[in-house]
Amino acid sequence: MAGALVIGAGPGIGQAVARRFAREGLPVALIARTKETVVAAAEFISPLGVRAVPLTADAADETALRAALDTAAGELGEPDVVVYNAAVIRRDAVGELTLRDHSNAYAVNVLGAVTAAAHTLPGMARRGRGTFVVTGGMPEMKSQYVSLSLGKAGVRGLVELLDAEYGPSGVHVATVTVGGVVATGTAYDPDDIAEHYWRLHTQPRGQWEREVLH
């Protein structure tokens, strides 16, 4: 049975999204960089009685990420919905990071999403259905978060490109742009944010949104 696949299944949005899809009875494959994180995510949704497949991969490692995606498909079938939630979040101003540091951040913030899309969207297009959602942010660029601002601008552009390429084949590509710091009990509660992902996945084709701002 195909289900949901969450890349970047750490505390906060990743786990909340996984749980939201699990509440609908979808099995979930969970990918995170460390075993501890992904096992915790699987335990977070286990009370719902659906299958959770925990997998480890660094989103910046194309070979490892593609291998994890293949394992997830082997366990659950080709996914109905893929959520890319991996990001490097840190404060940095112009000139504070080396070129290598910027490249490493961009590899997670943007290029991992490119890998995930290239690996899963052609199959969705062949089936004529599927959802690919990227967690965005930084609706306004912030000079104290340069690498993150550049990354979130990049994924916004990526979503536009993927929508143009795969939207006509029935694949809904979208981004959920989060405009503040995620924390339980605030206006940016991860459970509230997770509702956007489910709504995007279930939207009728004629009502598809490409970007939702929370």
C-alpha positions in Angstrom: 0.0 0.0 0.0 1.5 3.3 -1.0 1.4 6.1 1.5 3.3 9.2 2.6 7.1 9.8 2.6 8.5 12.5 4.9 12.1 13.6 4.4 13.4 15.6 7.3 11.2 13.8 9.9 12.5 15.6 13.0 10.7 17.2 15.9 8.3 19.9 14.8 6.9 20.1 11.4 8.3 16.8 10.1 6.8 14.6 12.9 3.5 16.6 12.9 3.1 16.1 9.1 3.9 12.4 9.5 1.3 12.0 12.2 -1.3 14.0 10.3 -1.1 11.6 7.3 -1.0 8.6 9.7 -4.2 9.8 11.2 -5.8 9.2 7.8 -4.6 5.6 7.8 -1.6 6.2 5.4 1.5 4.2 6.2 4.5 6.6 6.4 8.2 6.3 5.5 10.3 8.6 7.5 13.8 9.8 6.5 16.1 11.7 8.8 19.9 12.1 9.1 20.2 10.2 12.4 18.8 6.9 13.7 17.7 8.5 17.0 15.6 11.1 15.2 13.9 8.8 12.8 13.1 6.2 15.5 11.6 8.9 17.6 9.5 9.9 14.7 8.3 6.4 14.2 7.4 6.1 17.8 5.5 9.4 17.7 3.0 7.9 15.2 3.0 4.3 16.3 -0.1 4.8 18.6 -2.1 5.4 15.5 -1.7 1.8 14.4 -0.3 2.5 10.9 3.0 1.2 9.6 6.0 3.5 9.9 9.3 2.7 8.1 12.2 4.6 9.7 15.2 5.2 7.4 18.4 7.2 7.7 20.0 9.3 5.1 21.6 12.7 4.8 19.5 14.8 2.4 22.7 16.3 1.0 24.0 12.8 0.1 22.4 12.0 -3.3 23.4 8.3 -3.2 22.2 7.8 0.3 19.0 9.7 -0.2 18.1 7.8 -3.4 18.9 4.5 -1.7 16.5 5.4 1.2 13.8 6.4 -1.3 14.2 3.1 -3.1 13.9 1.2 0.3 10.8 3.2 1.2 9.2 2.3 -2.2 10.2 -1.3 -1.7 8.5 -1.4 1.7 5.4 0.6 1.0 5.1 1.0 -2.8 5.6 4.2 -4.7 4.5 7.1 -2.5 1.2 9.0 -3.0 2.7 12.1 -1.3 6.3 13.2 -0.7 7.1 16.0 1.8 10.6 17.5 1.7 11.1 19.1 5.1 14.9 19.0 5.5 16.7 22.3 6.2 19.8 23.8 7.8 18.5 26.6 10.0 21.1 28.9 11.5 21.8 32.6 11.9 24.5 33.9 9.6 25.1 37.3 8.0 26.7 38.2 4.7 30.3 37.3 4.8 30.2 35.1 7.9 30.1 31.7 6.1 32.7 30.2 3.8 31.8 29.2 0.3 31.9 25.5 1.5 29.5 26.3 4.3 27.1 28.0 2.0 27.4 25.0 -0.4 26.7 22.5 2.4 23.6 24.5 3.5 22.3 24.8 0.0 22.8 21.1 -0.6 20.3 20.3 2.2 18.0 23.3 1.7 17.5 22.9 -2.0 19.5 20.2 -3.8 18.1 17.4 -1.6 14.7 18.5 -2.7 15.9 18.3 -6.3 17.1 14.8 -5.8 13.8 13.7 -4.1 11.8 15.3 -6.9 13.9 13.7 -9.7 13.5 10.3 -8.0 9.8 10.3 -7.3 8.0 12.7 -9.6 8.4 10.9 -12.9 6.7 7.9 -11.4 3.8 10.1 -10.1 3.5 11.6 -13.6 3.3 8.1 -15.2 0.5 7.2 -12.7 -1.2 10.5 -13.3 -1.4 11.5 -9.6 0.6 12.4 -6.6 1.6 15.3 -4.3 5.0 16.8 -3.7 5.2 19.4 -1.0 8.3 21.4 0.1 8.5 23.2 3.5 9.3 26.8 2.7 9.9 29.8 4.8 11.3 33.3 4.8 8.4 35.0 3.0 10.7 38.1 3.4 14.5 37.7 3.2 16.3 38.4 6.5 19.9 39.6 6.5 20.6 37.7 9.7 19.6 34.4 8.0 21.4 34.6 4.7 22.0 30.9 3.9 18.4 30.0 4.9 16.9 33.0 3.0 18.8 31.9 -0.1 17.7 28.3 0.4 14.0 29.1 0.8 14.1 31.3 -2.2 15.6 28.4 -4.1 12.9 25.9 -3.1 10.2 28.4 -4.0 11.8 28.6 -7.5 12.1 24.8 -7.6 8.4 24.3 -6.9 7.5 26.7 -9.7 9.8 24.7 -12.1 8.4 21.3 -11.0 4.8 22.5 -11.2 5.4 23.6 -14.8 7.1 20.2 -15.6 4.8 17.8 -13.8 1.6 19.6 -13.0 0.1 18.9 -16.5 0.6 15.2 -15.8 -1.5 15.3 -12.6 1.2 15.9 -10.0 0.4 18.6 -7.4 3.6 20.4 -6.5 3.4 23.0 -3.8 5.2 24.7 -0.9 4.0 25.5 2.6 5.8 28.7 3.5 6.1 29.2 7.3 6.5 32.8 8.3 7.8 32.4 11.9 9.5 30.3 14.4 7.8 26.9 14.8 6.8 26.1 18.4 4.0 24.2 20.1 1.2 26.4 21.5 2.0 29.4 19.3 0.7 30.8 16.1 3.2 28.5 14.4 2.2 25.3 16.1 3.5 22.4 14.1 0.1 20.5 14.3 -1.7 23.6 12.8 1.0 23.8 10.1 0.6 20.1 9.3 -3.0 20.7 8.3 -1.9 22.6 5.2 0.0 19.5 3.9 -3.1 17.3 4.2 -5.3 19.9 2.6 -2.9 20.4 -0.3 -2.8 16.6 -0.8 -6.6 16.3 -0.9 -7.3 19.4 -3.0 -9.3 18.8 -6.2 -7.1 19.5 -9.2 -9.1 22.6 -10.3 -8.4 24.1 -6.9 -4.7 23.4 -6.6 -2.6 26.0 -4.7 1.1 26.2 -5.4 2.0 28.1 -2.2 0.4 28.3 1.2 1.6 30.9 3.7 1.2 30.1 7.4 
